[in-house]
Amino acid sequence: MSEKIIKSADRVKNIGEVFTPQKTVDFMLDQPEIKTKVNSLTATFLEPSAGEGAFLVEILKRKLLYAKTQANGKKDLQNKLLQALSTLYGIELMEDNVEMLVMNMVNTFRDVYFKTFSPEEQNQKILKSANVIISANMAQGNALTYKTATGNSIVFSEWKPVGKSKVQRTEYTFDSIVEGSGPTGTVQEHSEQLDLFADFDAEPEETKAIKYIPVKWEDVYKQLKA
Ligand SMILES: C[S@@+](CC[C@H](N)C(=O)[O-])C[C@H]1O[C@@H](n2cnc3c(N)ncnc32)[C@H](O)[C@@H]1O
């Protein structure tokens, strides 16, 4: 079956939308310097014009295969599959493409998961956590302005392994990542209560960075904040 690489001439003209054929994706990912990064549980990839995931889906397949060679038992493998997934990030402008991107990432993870674990071994928490990671890492937005369609900053999560089975999630705005401005660029949340007696001449209320509690990889789906 031939691959569909364009959706319409208008989209090619307006947003430069041409999807990369699988043969080209394979050729590029087979380059030695890329291969080294694919065969790593920590090297991250960001595709700033992700389309429907031609590259990210193939990198995910390859990283999951690699994770299987690195695991120490079934439990560790479940953690490592999530860890591999957590290293992949995408930005895509068009809503329909992002929907396909997310669906393709979810299905790729699930296919591998179901082929790797017997029904008795399968754990729904892993699949729910995979969905949370994919939603956090695949952003709909403009990679040039760093904004979402609603004008908010694009936000990504860092997934930092803690010990053998836990992960610390921290959110950063995309512009702070590009500028390398570190913790000052982390996502801030304001106090939820409006203080009716606030002194309007006073300095703006102090904000605090959103902080997630380190949890087991399988509990990522709970999204527990500190
Ligand atoms: C040439 S296609 C490549 C898609 C995918 N990387 C692939 O190889 O199949 C470019 C993609 O970038 C998206 N795009 C165009 N401008 C963008 C922008 N400013 N920010 C994010 N995505 C953008 C388009 O919607 C399109 O899906």
The ligand as an SDF file (V2000), in Angstrom:
LIG
                    3D

 27 29  0  0  0  0  0  0  0  0999 V2000
    7.1240   18.6890    6.5570 C   0  0  0  0  0  0  0  0  0  0  0  0
    5.8550   18.2400    7.7220 S   0  0  0  0  0  0  0  0  0  0  0  0
    6.7530   17.0160    8.6240 C   0  0  0  0  0  0  0  0  0  0  0  0
    5.9180   16.1940    9.5750 C   0  0  0  0  0  0  0  0  0  0  0  0
    6.6680   15.0560   10.2720 C   0  0  0  0  0  0  0  0  0  0  0  0
    7.8350   15.5260   10.9630 N   0  0  0  0  0  0  0  0  0  0  0  0
    7.0960   14.0120    9.2540 C   0  0  0  0  0  0  0  0  0  0  0  0
    8.3080   13.8960    9.0360 O   0  0  0  0  0  0  0  0  0  0  0  0
    6.2410   13.3310    8.7110 O   0  0  0  0  0  0  0  0  0  0  0  0
    5.8640   19.6810    8.7540 C   0  0  0  0  0  0  0  0  0  0  0  0
    4.8680   19.6380    9.9120 C   0  0  0  0  0  0  0  0  0  0  0  0
    5.1020   20.7970   10.7060 O   0  0  0  0  0  0  0  0  0  0  0  0
    3.8800   21.3650   11.1110 C   0  0  0  0  0  0  0  0  0  0  0  0
    4.1530   22.7850   11.3490 N   0  0  0  0  0  0  0  0  0  0  0  0
    4.2340   23.7970   10.4520 C   0  0  0  0  0  0  0  0  0  0  0  0
    4.5520   24.9470   11.0530 N   0  0  0  0  0  0  0  0  0  0  0  0
    4.7200   24.6660   12.3780 C   0  0  0  0  0  0  0  0  0  0  0  0
    5.0540   25.4320   13.5270 C   0  0  0  0  0  0  0  0  0  0  0  0
    5.3170   26.7350   13.4340 N   0  0  0  0  0  0  0  0  0  0  0  0
    5.1130   24.8110   14.7250 N   0  0  0  0  0  0  0  0  0  0  0  0
    4.8570   23.4900   14.8430 C   0  0  0  0  0  0  0  0  0  0  0  0
    4.5280   22.7020   13.7890 N   0  0  0  0  0  0  0  0  0  0  0  0
    4.4590   23.2800   12.5690 C   0  0  0  0  0  0  0  0  0  0  0  0
    2.9210   21.0660    9.9730 C   0  0  0  0  0  0  0  0  0  0  0  0
    1.5800   21.0650   10.4160 O   0  0  0  0  0  0  0  0  0  0  0  0
    3.4070   19.6800    9.5160 C   0  0  0  0  0  0  0  0  0  0  0  0
    2.7100   18.6570   10.1920 O   0  0  0  0  0  0  0  0  0  0  0  0
  1  2  1  0
  2  3  1  0
  2 10  1  0
  3  4  1  0
  4  5  1  0
  5  6  1  0
  5  7  1  0
  7  8  2  0
  7  9  1  0
 10 11  1  0
 11 12  1  0
 11 26  1  0
 12 13  1  0
 13 14  1  0
 13 24  1  0
 14 15  1  0
 14 23  1  0
 15 16  2  0
 16 17  1  0
 17 18  1  0
 17 23  2  0
 18 19  1  0
 18 20  2  0
 20 21  1  0
 21 22  2  0
 22 23  1  0
 24 25  1  0
 24 26  1  0
 26 27  1  0
M  CHG  2   2   1   9  -1
M  END
$$$$
